[in-house]
Amino acid sequence: MLIRILIPYLLILILLLTGCSIDTSTSNLPSCTNSDCDCSDFTTQEEAQRVLDAFPDDRYKLDGDGNGLACESLARGKKTTTNPKAISKSNLHLKYGNPSNANSKDTNNYLLEKPQYALSYNCKTGIPNWVSWQLDRSWLGSVDRSRFCLT
């Protein structure tokens, strides 16, 4: 019984002694982490996000609104390219793409897809970032258009 308990600890000790360890260094982070970082030190939001993820206490104040996203005003970096034909098959309202790469994980860029429309909702502001819908003749109904303008 005691041997079963000690085996994991012995394996960890052996790995540490042989030079195998979990890399907890910040060597892959920008050099500003050695002094003081701010959003102007980064070219993309993803770079700033790596620093925020490495230092969850937000010691560099990269997450001004506390939503877990660093330097949101920066460009998102590499944009993923999507196949418009694949999108049009999955959702008619995203036929021309997803303008903000909205998804179901980001509460300030939350993708909501309905048969009538698709939208990106911003929880912080309480309003949509964008809305997409398609109108066709079936939406018009059978009432003739009036010649009079009521103002």
ZAMARGU-4260 file (C-alpha; in steps of 0.2 Angstrom, whole numbers, plus 5000, padded with zeros to 4 digits):
<rodrens>
0) 5000/5000/5000 | 5014/5012/5005 | 5023/5008/4989 | 5008/5013/4978 | 5007/5030/4987
5) 5026/5033/4985 | 5028/5028/4966 | 5020/5044/4959 | 5031/5055/4970 | 5047/5045/4965
10) 5043/5047/4947 | 5041/5066/4949 | 5058/5066/4959 | 5066/5056/4945 | 5060/5068/4931
15) 5066/5083/4941 | 5083/5076/4944 | 5085/5071/4926 | 5081/5088/4920 | 5063/5085/4914
20) 5052/5098/4921 | 5036/5107/4917 | 5041/5124/4909 | 5034/5138/4920 | 5046/5151/4913
25) 5040/5167/4904 | 5054/5165/4891 | 5041/5165/4877 | 5033/5181/4883 | 5038/5199/4877
30) 5053/5207/4885 | 5041/5220/4893 | 5036/5207/4906 | 5053/5210/4914 | 5049/5228/4918
35) 5031/5235/4914 | 5019/5231/4900 | 5005/5241/4893 | 4994/5239/4877 | 5006/5250/4867
40) 5019/5236/4869 | 5009/5224/4858 | 5004/5223/4840 | 4989/5211/4842 | 4976/5207/4855
45) 4983/5189/4855 | 5000/5194/4861 | 4993/5204/4875 | 4981/5190/4880 | 4996/5178/4882
50) 5004/5190/4895 | 4987/5191/4904 | 4985/5172/4904 | 5003/5170/4911 | 4999/5183/4925
55) 4981/5181/4930 | 4983/5194/4943 | 4983/5207/4929 | 4999/5215/4936 | 5001/5225/4920
60) 4983/5232/4920 | 4980/5225/4902 | 4962/5220/4906 | 4954/5237/4910 | 4936/5231/4911
65) 4939/5215/4920 | 4931/5204/4907 | 4946/5192/4905 | 4951/5200/4888 | 4968/5210/4887
70) 4969/5226/4876 | 4953/5224/4867 | 4956/5239/4856 | 4971/5230/4847 | 4969/5221/4831
75) 4964/5203/4833 | 4980/5196/4824 | 4978/5183/4811 | 4960/5182/4805 | 4954/5165/4801
80) 4948/5163/4783 | 4932/5154/4781 | 4924/5146/4766 | 4909/5157/4761 | 4900/5142/4753
85) 4901/5132/4769 | 4894/5146/4779 | 4880/5149/4768 | 4875/5131/4770 | 4875/5132/4789
90) 4867/5149/4791 | 4859/5159/4777 | 4861/5175/4787 | 4880/5172/4788 | 4881/5170/4769
95) 4894/5184/4768 | 4904/5179/4783 | 4905/5183/4802 | 4911/5201/4802 | 4918/5200/4820
100) 4921/5182/4822 | 4908/5181/4835 | 4907/5164/4844 | 4898/5156/4859 | 4912/5159/4871
105) 4915/5178/4871 | 4901/5187/4881 | 4905/5203/4872 | 4905/5196/4855 | 4892/5182/4857
110) 4885/5174/4841 | 4866/5171/4842 | 4859/5161/4827 | 4840/5160/4824 | 4831/5155/4808
115) 4825/5173/4806 | 4842/5182/4809 | 4860/5180/4816 | 4868/5193/4828 | 4883/5197/4838
120) 4878/5202/4856 | 4888/5213/4868 | 4884/5209/4886 | 4893/5224/4892 | 4884/5237/4882
125) 4868/5227/4882 | 4865/5229/4863 | 4870/5220/4847 | 4887/5223/4839 | 4879/5218/4822
130) 4863/5210/4816 | 4860/5201/4799 | 4844/5195/4791 | 4837/5192/4774 | 4822/5200/4767
135) 4812/5193/4752 | 4795/5195/4744 | 4787/5184/4756 | 4790/5197/4770 | 4781/5210/4760
140) 4763/5203/4762 | 4748/5207/4751 | 4744/5225/4756 | 4748/5237/4742 | 4760/5252/4745
145) 4751/5268/4749 | 4754/5284/4739 | 4752/5295/4755 | 4766/5299/4766 | 4761/5300/4784
150) 4773/5310/4795
</rodrens>
